[in-house]
Amino acid sequence: MATYEEIEQTREDTAVSPTPRRRNGRELIIEGLILASGVSVIIIITLIFLFLLKEGLPAFTSQPISTFWGRRWYPIEETYGLLPLLAGSLLVTVGAVVIAVPLGLTTAVYLGEFAPDWLREILKPLIEVLAGIPSIVLGFLGWVALAPLIQNMGAPTGLTAFTGSLILAYMALPTIISITEDALYAVPKEYRDGSLAIGATHWQTVWRVVLPAARSGIVIAIMLGVGRAIGETMAVMLVTGNAANIPELGLGMMFQPIRTMTATIAAEMGEVAQGSTHYSVLFAIGIVLFIITFLVNSLATRLIGGRPKQRGAQL
């Protein structure tokens, strides 16, 4: 039986090329505004990066690069090892992704493909409202309510990487669910009808046709969720213990206090003198975050733009 790729190829082969028409003045003005908006975004991002370079490059020139790969962050002694901050950011982000992505995708598939209309009309707005809760409120709730529960589970303290992962997963879920459900809704109805007409079950249609067709939207939803987790500051600063150390490998790794790069910038930027080495190092952390975000976006672009080399398994 046909897969999504075969259905899409047939649709492209039978599509009729639209007849070009002359654009009027209003369309030209709208296109110009859209172009100006896109160019302005590029200019703003470039200026932000240049400002980060201006303020952060002295940190790399004032001391050897090797010092930034140290295992100790102690600015009082001018020790600026970034490994504890990188490890903390990576640990809490991966934990949030592991929790949020499966839960978000399955919830979106249920809302988009299986839930009755009356239930979808209730749940979708509620999920979107959750995205508007301020991060400081979620961090405070995590500190007051969630941290004691984690500590009662046997952790030395409730302010751990696992607590931060739970809060970040909760913050990323509305984005992942909402955008994924919209991507599923955008899949043409003809895809579903064609799959069901050739004998596929509802679940086979969702798995083999609808999800591949909505792949680009799903990837965007996941990447936005990951970006929310990487860039969050106040919530993780409240619930992760704010301890700049590298967690020990093992089963209890997630139940140790950590500190992220964003929390370090927020906690220490107000205490440093402008132009000092510590000040430049904090901007250097911003450069590292900018590069990480750029790499995540580049990966998302490759996943969206790349086409599968082999056709999927038959229904």
C-alpha positions as CSV (number, residue, x, y, z in Angstrom):
1,M,0.0,0.0,0.0
2,A,1.1,3.6,-0.6
3,T,3.2,5.6,1.8
4,Y,3.1,9.3,2.3
5,E,6.0,9.8,0.0
6,E,4.2,8.1,-2.9
7,I,1.0,10.0,-2.3
8,E,3.0,13.3,-2.2
9,Q,4.8,12.4,-5.4
10,T,1.5,11.6,-7.2
11,R,0.1,14.9,-6.0
12,E,3.1,16.8,-7.4
13,D,2.9,15.0,-10.7
14,T,-0.8,15.7,-11.3
15,A,-0.6,19.3,-10.0
16,V,-1.4,22.0,-12.5
17,S,1.0,24.9,-12.6
18,P,-0.8,28.2,-11.7
19,T,-1.0,30.8,-14.4
20,P,1.2,33.8,-13.6
21,R,-0.8,37.0,-13.1
22,R,0.1,40.6,-12.8
23,R,0.4,41.8,-9.3
24,N,-1.3,45.1,-8.2
25,G,0.2,47.9,-6.2
26,R,-1.3,46.6,-2.9
27,E,0.4,43.3,-3.3
28,L,3.7,44.9,-4.1
29,I,3.5,47.1,-0.9
30,I,2.7,44.0,1.2
31,E,5.6,42.1,-0.3
32,G,7.9,45.1,0.4
33,L,6.8,45.2,4.1
34,I,7.4,41.5,4.5
35,L,10.8,41.8,2.9
36,A,11.7,44.8,5.1
37,S,10.6,42.8,8.2
38,G,12.7,39.8,7.3
39,V,15.8,42.1,6.6
40,S,15.3,44.0,9.8
41,V,15.3,40.7,11.8
42,I,18.6,39.7,10.2
43,I,20.1,43.1,11.0
44,I,18.9,43.0,14.6
45,I,20.3,39.5,15.2
46,T,23.6,40.6,13.6
47,L,23.8,43.6,15.8
48,I,23.1,41.5,18.9
49,F,25.9,39.1,17.9
50,L,28.3,41.9,17.3
51,F,27.6,43.5,20.7
52,L,28.2,40.1,22.3
53,L,31.5,39.8,20.5
54,K,32.5,43.3,21.5
55,E,31.9,42.7,25.2
56,G,32.9,39.1,25.3
57,L,36.0,38.9,23.2
58,P,38.3,40.5,25.9
59,A,37.6,37.4,28.0
60,F,39.3,35.2,25.4
61,T,42.2,37.6,24.9
62,S,42.9,38.3,28.6
63,Q,43.5,34.6,29.5
64,P,44.2,31.3,27.7
65,I,41.3,29.6,26.1
66,S,42.2,26.4,28.0
67,T,41.1,28.1,31.3
68,F,37.5,28.1,30.1
69,W,37.5,24.3,29.9
70,G,38.2,24.0,33.7
71,R,36.0,22.1,36.1
72,R,35.7,24.9,38.6
73,W,33.7,28.2,38.4
74,Y,34.9,30.5,41.2
75,P,35.0,34.2,40.1
76,I,36.4,35.4,43.4
77,E,39.7,33.6,42.6
78,E,39.3,34.5,38.9
79,T,38.6,30.9,38.0
80,Y,36.2,30.7,35.1
81,G,35.8,27.1,34.2
82,L,32.7,26.7,32.0
83,L,32.4,22.9,32.1
84,P,30.1,22.9,35.2
85,L,27.8,25.5,33.5
86,L,27.8,23.6,30.2
87,A,27.1,20.3,32.0
88,G,24.3,21.8,34.0
89,S,22.6,23.4,31.0
90,L,23.0,20.1,29.0
91,L,21.6,17.9,31.8
92,V,18.6,20.0,32.6
93,T,17.8,20.6,28.9
94,V,18.1,16.9,27.9
95,G,15.9,15.9,30.9
96,A,13.3,18.4,29.8
97,V,13.3,17.2,26.2
98,V,13.1,13.5,27.3
99,I,10.0,14.3,29.3
100,A,8.3,16.9,27.1
101,V,8.7,15.6,23.5
102,P,7.0,12.2,23.9
103,L,4.3,13.6,26.1
104,G,3.8,16.6,23.8
105,L,3.7,14.6,20.6
106,T,1.3,12.0,21.9
107,T,-1.0,14.7,23.3
108,A,-1.0,16.5,20.0
109,V,-1.8,13.3,18.1
110,Y,-4.7,12.6,20.4
111,L,-6.1,16.1,20.1
112,G,-5.6,16.3,16.3
113,E,-6.6,12.8,15.3
114,F,-8.6,10.9,18.0
115,A,-10.2,13.4,20.4
116,P,-13.9,14.2,19.8
117,D,-14.6,17.8,18.6
118,W,-16.1,18.9,21.9
119,L,-13.2,17.8,23.9
120,R,-10.7,19.3,21.5
121,E,-12.5,22.7,21.7
122,I,-12.0,22.6,25.5
123,L,-8.5,21.2,25.8
124,K,-6.8,23.2,23.0
125,P,-7.5,26.7,24.5
126,L,-6.5,25.5,28.0
127,I,-3.2,24.2,26.7
128,E,-2.5,27.5,24.9
129,V,-3.3,29.4,28.1
130,L,-0.6,27.5,30.0
131,A,2.1,29.1,27.7
132,G,1.2,32.5,29.2
133,I,2.1,31.7,32.8
134,P,5.2,33.7,33.7
135,S,8.3,31.6,34.2
136,I,9.0,33.2,37.6
137,V,5.6,32.0,38.8
138,L,6.4,28.4,37.7
139,G,9.8,28.6,39.3
140,F,8.3,29.8,42.6
141,L,5.7,27.0,42.5
142,G,8.5,24.5,41.7
143,W,10.5,25.8,44.7
144,V,7.6,25.8,47.1
145,A,5.6,22.7,46.0
146,L,7.7,20.5,43.8
147,A,11.1,20.6,45.5
148,P,9.8,19.2,48.8
149,L,8.2,16.3,46.9
150,I,11.6,15.5,45.2
151,Q,13.3,15.7,48.5
152,N,10.8,13.2,50.1
153,M,11.7,10.8,47.3
154,G,15.2,10.4,48.8
155,A,17.2,13.2,47.2
156,P,19.6,15.2,49.5
157,T,17.8,18.3,48.4
158,G,14.8,19.1,46.4
159,L,16.6,21.7,44.3
160,T,18.1,19.4,41.6
161,A,18.5,19.0,37.9
162,F,15.4,16.7,37.9
163,T,13.3,19.5,39.4
164,G,14.5,21.9,36.8
165,S,13.8,19.4,34.0
166,L,10.2,18.9,35.2
167,I,9.6,22.7,35.3
168,L,11.2,23.2,31.8
169,A,9.2,20.3,30.4
170,Y,6.0,21.8,31.7
171,M,7.0,25.1,30.1
172,A,7.8,23.5,26.8
173,L,4.7,21.4,26.6
174,P,2.2,24.1,25.5
175,T,4.5,25.1,22.6
176,I,5.1,21.5,21.4
177,I,1.5,20.5,21.7
178,S,0.0,23.6,20.1
179,I,2.3,23.8,17.1
180,T,2.3,20.0,16.5
181,E,-1.5,19.9,16.5
182,D,-1.6,22.8,14.1
183,A,0.8,21.0,11.8
184,L,-1.4,17.8,11.9
185,Y,-4.5,19.9,11.2
186,A,-2.7,21.4,8.1
187,V,-2.2,18.0,6.4
188,P,-4.7,17.8,3.5
189,K,-7.8,15.7,4.1
190,E,-7.2,13.9,0.8
191,Y,-4.2,12.2,2.4
192,R,-6.3,10.6,5.1
193,D,-9.1,9.7,2.7
194,G,-6.7,8.1,0.2
195,S,-5.0,6.1,2.9
196,L,-8.3,4.9,4.4
197,A,-9.7,4.1,0.9
198,I,-6.8,1.6,0.2
199,G,-7.4,-0.3,3.4
200,A,-5.3,1.3,6.0
201,T,-6.6,1.6,9.6
202,H,-6.9,4.9,11.3
203,W,-3.7,4.4,13.3
204,Q,-1.8,3.3,10.2
205,T,-2.9,6.4,8.5
206,V,-1.7,8.6,11.3
207,W,1.6,6.8,11.6
208,R,2.4,6.3,7.9
209,V,0.8,9.3,6.3
210,V,-0.2,12.1,8.6
211,L,2.9,12.3,10.8
212,P,5.4,12.2,7.9
213,A,3.3,14.9,6.1
214,A,3.5,17.1,9.2
215,R,7.2,16.4,9.8
216,S,8.4,20.0,9.2
217,G,5.8,21.4,11.7
218,I,6.7,18.7,14.3
219,V,10.4,19.5,14.0
220,I,9.7,23.2,14.4
221,A,7.6,22.5,17.5
222,I,10.3,20.4,19.1
223,M,13.0,22.9,18.3
224,L,11.0,25.8,19.8
225,G,10.5,23.6,22.9
226,V,14.2,22.9,23.1
227,G,14.9,26.7,22.6
228,R,12.5,27.5,25.5
229,A,14.4,25.0,27.7
230,I,17.9,26.3,26.7
231,G,17.0,29.9,27.2
232,E,15.0,29.8,30.4
233,T,16.6,31.7,33.3
234,M,14.6,32.5,36.3
235,A,12.8,29.2,36.8
236,V,15.9,27.1,36.6
237,M,17.8,29.5,38.9
238,L,15.1,29.0,41.5
239,V,14.7,25.2,41.4
240,T,18.1,23.7,40.4
241,G,20.1,24.6,43.5
242,N,22.4,27.1,41.7
243,A,25.5,25.1,42.5
244,A,28.3,25.3,39.9
245,N,29.6,21.8,39.9
246,I,29.7,18.9,37.5
247,P,27.2,16.2,38.6
248,E,28.7,12.8,39.3
249,L,27.8,10.1,36.7
250,G,25.4,7.5,37.9
251,L,21.8,6.8,38.7
252,G,21.6,9.8,41.0
253,M,23.0,12.3,38.5
254,M,19.6,14.0,37.9
255,F,19.1,14.4,41.7
256,Q,22.1,16.7,42.2
257,P,22.2,20.5,42.3
258,I,23.5,22.2,39.2
259,R,23.8,25.7,37.6
260,T,23.0,26.6,34.1
261,M,24.7,29.2,31.9
262,T,21.6,31.5,31.8
263,A,21.2,31.4,35.5
264,T,24.9,32.3,35.9
265,I,24.4,35.4,33.8
266,A,21.3,36.5,35.6
267,A,22.8,35.8,39.1
268,E,26.1,37.5,38.6
269,M,25.7,40.3,36.0
270,G,24.5,42.8,38.6
271,E,27.5,42.2,40.9
272,V,30.3,42.8,38.4
273,A,32.0,46.0,37.3
274,Q,31.7,46.9,33.7
275,G,34.9,46.2,31.8
276,S,36.2,43.7,34.3
277,T,37.3,40.1,33.3
278,H,34.3,38.7,35.1
279,Y,32.0,41.0,33.1
280,S,33.6,39.9,29.8
281,V,33.3,36.2,30.8
282,L,29.6,36.6,31.3
283,F,29.2,38.0,27.8
284,A,31.4,35.1,26.6
285,I,28.8,32.7,28.1
286,G,26.2,34.6,26.0
287,I,28.3,34.0,22.9
288,V,28.4,30.3,23.7
289,L,24.6,30.3,24.1
290,F,24.2,32.1,20.8
291,I,26.3,29.5,19.0
292,I,24.4,26.6,20.6
293,T,21.1,28.2,19.6
294,F,22.4,28.7,16.0
295,L,23.5,25.0,15.9
296,V,20.1,23.9,17.1
297,N,18.3,26.0,14.5
298,S,20.7,24.7,11.8
299,L,19.9,21.1,12.8
300,A,16.2,21.9,12.6
301,T,16.7,23.3,9.1
302,R,18.5,20.2,7.9
303,L,15.8,17.9,9.4
304,I,13.0,19.9,7.7
305,G,14.7,20.3,4.4
306,G,16.1,16.9,4.0
307,R,14.0,14.3,2.2
308,P,14.2,10.6,3.2
309,K,16.6,8.6,1.0
310,Q,14.4,5.5,1.1
311,R,10.8,5.0,0.9
312,G,9.1,4.0,4.1
313,A,7.7,0.6,4.8
314,Q,4.4,-0.3,3.2
315,L,1.2,-0.1,5.1
